[in-house]
Amino acid sequence: MPSGNRGFTLFEVVVVIALVGFVYSIAIPQFSLKSGAEAATKVGRLAEDVRSAFDLSVLTGKPYRIVLELNSGKYWLETTNRPDFLLGDQKSQNDPTEEEERDLDSASESAFMEYESLAGEPIIDADTQTEFKPVSPVLLAKSKLLRPKWTRVINLEWRERTIGPFLMFKELQAEHHATKQAVIDMPENARAFLYFLPAGYVEKSWMVVAYKKGERQPDDSVTPYTFKTSPYSGTLDTIGTGEESAVTFD
């Protein structure tokens, strides 16, 4: 009687190993080709979006900013209700998360409530019963002294984008940053801003877009894309790996 538990012969094992190796030899290059082509497409789209934001700022006369989530690779466009927004001389260590920005806005509004109470009670005209609220130079300048509020731009041209899943924003330093924004040193939800001004200016910056190995882990075995912005032409230009130190913000 033949046994029902016949084992594999050495020949059969060798054939199976050879077949597995053949499948991998085909699948891995195809995966690399697909990921590489998709990465190049998304990097090209990122460059187009930088120029688009630059043009939009000039055409509308409004300040804009691109918000980049370093780890996820997501990015989107925002605009502000403050046409007088300027970068200023103060440098930030890092840009606030969405939750931190809401807290900062609330704190700014609360501070002005104190100025309103110090201005005194409203005055009522005895004849017309019209109420006149007290004013002060500080209250009159409220709209300019409060933090600018930013809202997402959502239209036919702009939606949330991503350079993922193969890529991430490894490093970025813009003009308003005091230090380099490196994904490995920051929280998972860390963001970085790139500002555009209606006079025809995108702030000086450099960024490194790298292949993603894991959460907040760039794959340093693969050559990254390194870029800098051209402030007065609004382009994102390739500068090559290792040249980011040549970019200055003087």
Contacts in CASP RR format, 6 or more apart in sequence:
PFRMAT RR
TARGET T0000
AUTHOR 0000-0000-0000
METHOD contacts of the structure
MODEL  1
MPSGNRGFTLFEVVVVIALVGFVYSIAIPQFSLKSGAEAATKVGRLAEDV
RSAFDLSVLTGKPYRIVLELNSGKYWLETTNRPDFLLGDQKSQNDPTEEE
ERDLDSASESAFMEYESLAGEPIIDADTQTEFKPVSPVLLAKSKLLRPKW
TRVINLEWRERTIGPFLMFKELQAEHHATKQAVIDMPENARAFLYFLPAG
YVEKSWMVVAYKKGERQPDDSVTPYTFKTSPYSGTLDTIGTGEESAVTFD
8 16 0 8 1.000
35 166 0 8 1.000
35 211 0 8 1.000
36 166 0 8 1.000
38 166 0 8 1.000
39 163 0 8 1.000
39 166 0 8 1.000
39 167 0 8 1.000
39 211 0 8 1.000
42 162 0 8 1.000
42 163 0 8 1.000
42 164 0 8 1.000
42 167 0 8 1.000
43 163 0 8 1.000
43 167 0 8 1.000
43 209 0 8 1.000
43 225 0 8 1.000
45 161 0 8 1.000
46 75 0 8 1.000
46 161 0 8 1.000
46 163 0 8 1.000
46 209 0 8 1.000
46 236 0 8 1.000
47 227 0 8 1.000
47 235 0 8 1.000
47 236 0 8 1.000
49 66 0 8 1.000
49 75 0 8 1.000
49 77 0 8 1.000
49 161 0 8 1.000
50 66 0 8 1.000
50 194 0 8 1.000
50 202 0 8 1.000
50 229 0 8 1.000
50 234 0 8 1.000
50 235 0 8 1.000
50 236 0 8 1.000
51 234 0 8 1.000
51 235 0 8 1.000
51 236 0 8 1.000
52 157 0 8 1.000
52 158 0 8 1.000
53 64 0 8 1.000
53 66 0 8 1.000
53 77 0 8 1.000
53 196 0 8 1.000
53 202 0 8 1.000
54 196 0 8 1.000
54 200 0 8 1.000
54 202 0 8 1.000
54 233 0 8 1.000
54 234 0 8 1.000
54 235 0 8 1.000
56 62 0 8 1.000
56 64 0 8 1.000
56 77 0 8 1.000
56 196 0 8 1.000
57 63 0 8 1.000
57 64 0 8 1.000
57 196 0 8 1.000
57 197 0 8 1.000
57 198 0 8 1.000
57 200 0 8 1.000
58 198 0 8 1.000
58 199 0 8 1.000
58 200 0 8 1.000
60 79 0 8 1.000
60 198 0 8 1.000
61 83 0 8 1.000
61 198 0 8 1.000
62 79 0 8 1.000
62 80 0 8 1.000
62 83 0 8 1.000
62 198 0 8 1.000
63 79 0 8 1.000
63 80 0 8 1.000
63 82 0 8 1.000
63 83 0 8 1.000
63 85 0 8 1.000
63 148 0 8 1.000
63 195 0 8 1.000
63 196 0 8 1.000
63 197 0 8 1.000
63 198 0 8 1.000
64 77 0 8 1.000
64 78 0 8 1.000
64 79 0 8 1.000
64 80 0 8 1.000
64 153 0 8 1.000
64 195 0 8 1.000
64 196 0 8 1.000
65 77 0 8 1.000
65 78 0 8 1.000
65 79 0 8 1.000
65 80 0 8 1.000
65 150 0 8 1.000
65 193 0 8 1.000
65 194 0 8 1.000
65 195 0 8 1.000
65 196 0 8 1.000
66 75 0 8 1.000
66 76 0 8 1.000
66 77 0 8 1.000
66 78 0 8 1.000
66 193 0 8 1.000
66 194 0 8 1.000
66 196 0 8 1.000
67 75 0 8 1.000
67 76 0 8 1.000
67 77 0 8 1.000
67 78 0 8 1.000
67 191 0 8 1.000
67 192 0 8 1.000
67 193 0 8 1.000
68 74 0 8 1.000
68 75 0 8 1.000
68 169 0 8 1.000
68 172 0 8 1.000
68 191 0 8 1.000
68 192 0 8 1.000
68 193 0 8 1.000
68 194 0 8 1.000
69 75 0 8 1.000
69 169 0 8 1.000
69 189 0 8 1.000
69 190 0 8 1.000
69 191 0 8 1.000
70 168 0 8 1.000
70 169 0 8 1.000
70 170 0 8 1.000
70 172 0 8 1.000
70 181 0 8 1.000
70 183 0 8 1.000
70 186 0 8 1.000
70 190 0 8 1.000
70 191 0 8 1.000
70 192 0 8 1.000
70 216 0 8 1.000
71 168 0 8 1.000
71 169 0 8 1.000
71 183 0 8 1.000
71 188 0 8 1.000
71 189 0 8 1.000
71 190 0 8 1.000
71 215 0 8 1.000
71 216 0 8 1.000
72 162 0 8 1.000
72 164 0 8 1.000
72 168 0 8 1.000
73 162 0 8 1.000
73 163 0 8 1.000
73 164 0 8 1.000
73 167 0 8 1.000
73 168 0 8 1.000
73 169 0 8 1.000
74 160 0 8 1.000
74 161 0 8 1.000
74 162 0 8 1.000
74 164 0 8 1.000
75 160 0 8 1.000
75 161 0 8 1.000
75 162 0 8 1.000
75 163 0 8 1.000
75 169 0 8 1.000
76 152 0 8 1.000
76 153 0 8 1.000
76 158 0 8 1.000
76 159 0 8 1.000
76 160 0 8 1.000
76 161 0 8 1.000
77 152 0 8 1.000
77 153 0 8 1.000
77 158 0 8 1.000
78 150 0 8 1.000
78 151 0 8 1.000
78 152 0 8 1.000
78 153 0 8 1.000
79 150 0 8 1.000
79 151 0 8 1.000
79 153 0 8 1.000
80 148 0 8 1.000
80 149 0 8 1.000
80 150 0 8 1.000
80 151 0 8 1.000
81 148 0 8 1.000
81 149 0 8 1.000
81 151 0 8 1.000
82 143 0 8 1.000
82 144 0 8 1.000
82 148 0 8 1.000
82 149 0 8 1.000
83 198 0 8 1.000
84 144 0 8 1.000
85 148 0 8 1.000
85 197 0 8 1.000
86 197 0 8 1.000
87 175 0 8 1.000
87 176 0 8 1.000
87 195 0 8 1.000
87 197 0 8 1.000
87 203 0 8 1.000
88 176 0 8 1.000
90 176 0 8 1.000
91 176 0 8 1.000
91 177 0 8 1.000
91 178 0 8 1.000
92 176 0 8 1.000
92 177 0 8 1.000
92 178 0 8 1.000
93 177 0 8 1.000
93 178 0 8 1.000
93 179 0 8 1.000
94 177 0 8 1.000
94 179 0 8 1.000
94 181 0 8 1.000
94 186 0 8 1.000
94 190 0 8 1.000
94 192 0 8 1.000
95 177 0 8 1.000
95 181 0 8 1.000
95 190 0 8 1.000
95 191 0 8 1.000
95 192 0 8 1.000
95 193 0 8 1.000
96 104 0 8 1.000
96 191 0 8 1.000
97 187 0 8 1.000
97 189 0 8 1.000
97 190 0 8 1.000
97 191 0 8 1.000
98 189 0 8 1.000
98 191 0 8 1.000
101 150 0 8 1.000
104 147 0 8 1.000
105 147 0 8 1.000
105 149 0 8 1.000
108 146 0 8 1.000
108 147 0 8 1.000
109 146 0 8 1.000
112 139 0 8 1.000
112 142 0 8 1.000
112 145 0 8 1.000
112 146 0 8 1.000
115 136 0 8 1.000
115 138 0 8 1.000
115 139 0 8 1.000
116 139 0 8 1.000
118 136 0 8 1.000
119 134 0 8 1.000
119 135 0 8 1.000
119 136 0 8 1.000
119 139 0 8 1.000
120 134 0 8 1.000
121 134 0 8 1.000
122 131 0 8 1.000
122 132 0 8 1.000
122 133 0 8 1.000
122 134 0 8 1.000
123 131 0 8 1.000
123 132 0 8 1.000
123 134 0 8 1.000
124 130 0 8 1.000
124 131 0 8 1.000
124 132 0 8 1.000
125 131 0 8 1.000
125 132 0 8 1.000
138 145 0 8 1.000
152 160 0 8 1.000
163 169 0 8 1.000
163 209 0 8 1.000
164 212 0 8 1.000
165 212 0 8 1.000
166 211 0 8 1.000
166 212 0 8 1.000
167 209 0 8 1.000
167 210 0 8 1.000
167 211 0 8 1.000
167 212 0 8 1.000
168 183 0 8 1.000
168 209 0 8 1.000
168 210 0 8 1.000
168 211 0 8 1.000
168 212 0 8 1.000
168 218 0 8 1.000
169 183 0 8 1.000
169 192 0 8 1.000
169 207 0 8 1.000
169 208 0 8 1.000
169 209 0 8 1.000
170 182 0 8 1.000
170 183 0 8 1.000
170 208 0 8 1.000
170 209 0 8 1.000
170 210 0 8 1.000
170 218 0 8 1.000
170 224 0 8 1.000
171 180 0 8 1.000
171 181 0 8 1.000
171 182 0 8 1.000
171 183 0 8 1.000
171 207 0 8 1.000
171 208 0 8 1.000
171 244 0 8 1.000
172 180 0 8 1.000
172 181 0 8 1.000
172 192 0 8 1.000
172 194 0 8 1.000
172 205 0 8 1.000
172 206 0 8 1.000
172 207 0 8 1.000
172 208 0 8 1.000
173 179 0 8 1.000
173 180 0 8 1.000
173 181 0 8 1.000
173 205 0 8 1.000
173 206 0 8 1.000
173 207 0 8 1.000
173 244 0 8 1.000
173 247 0 8 1.000
174 192 0 8 1.000
174 193 0 8 1.000
174 194 0 8 1.000
174 195 0 8 1.000
174 203 0 8 1.000
174 204 0 8 1.000
174 205 0 8 1.000
175 195 0 8 1.000
175 203 0 8 1.000
175 204 0 8 1.000
175 205 0 8 1.000
175 249 0 8 1.000
176 193 0 8 1.000
176 195 0 8 1.000
176 203 0 8 1.000
177 192 0 8 1.000
181 190 0 8 1.000
181 192 0 8 1.000
183 190 0 8 1.000
183 216 0 8 1.000
183 218 0 8 1.000
184 216 0 8 1.000
184 217 0 8 1.000
184 218 0 8 1.000
186 216 0 8 1.000
188 215 0 8 1.000
188 216 0 8 1.000
194 202 0 8 1.000
194 203 0 8 1.000
194 205 0 8 1.000
194 229 0 8 1.000
195 202 0 8 1.000
195 203 0 8 1.000
196 202 0 8 1.000
196 203 0 8 1.000
196 234 0 8 1.000
197 203 0 8 1.000
200 232 0 8 1.000
200 234 0 8 1.000
201 231 0 8 1.000
201 232 0 8 1.000
202 229 0 8 1.000
202 230 0 8 1.000
202 231 0 8 1.000
202 234 0 8 1.000
203 229 0 8 1.000
203 231 0 8 1.000
204 228 0 8 1.000
204 229 0 8 1.000
204 231 0 8 1.000
204 247 0 8 1.000
204 248 0 8 1.000
204 249 0 8 1.000
205 228 0 8 1.000
205 229 0 8 1.000
205 247 0 8 1.000
206 226 0 8 1.000
206 227 0 8 1.000
206 228 0 8 1.000
206 229 0 8 1.000
206 239 0 8 1.000
206 244 0 8 1.000
206 247 0 8 1.000
207 226 0 8 1.000
207 227 0 8 1.000
207 228 0 8 1.000
208 224 0 8 1.000
208 225 0 8 1.000
208 226 0 8 1.000
208 227 0 8 1.000
208 244 0 8 1.000
209 224 0 8 1.000
209 225 0 8 1.000
209 226 0 8 1.000
209 227 0 8 1.000
210 218 0 8 1.000
210 219 0 8 1.000
210 220 0 8 1.000
210 222 0 8 1.000
210 224 0 8 1.000
210 225 0 8 1.000
211 218 0 8 1.000
211 219 0 8 1.000
211 222 0 8 1.000
211 224 0 8 1.000
212 218 0 8 1.000
212 219 0 8 1.000
213 219 0 8 1.000
213 220 0 8 1.000
218 224 0 8 1.000
223 241 0 8 1.000
224 241 0 8 1.000
225 238 0 8 1.000
226 238 0 8 1.000
226 239 0 8 1.000
226 240 0 8 1.000
226 241 0 8 1.000
226 242 0 8 1.000
226 243 0 8 1.000
226 244 0 8 1.000
227 236 0 8 1.000
227 237 0 8 1.000
227 238 0 8 1.000
227 239 0 8 1.000
228 236 0 8 1.000
228 237 0 8 1.000
228 239 0 8 1.000
228 244 0 8 1.000
228 247 0 8 1.000
229 235 0 8 1.000
229 236 0 8 1.000
229 237 0 8 1.000
230 236 0 8 1.000
230 237 0 8 1.000
239 246 0 8 1.000
239 247 0 8 1.000
END
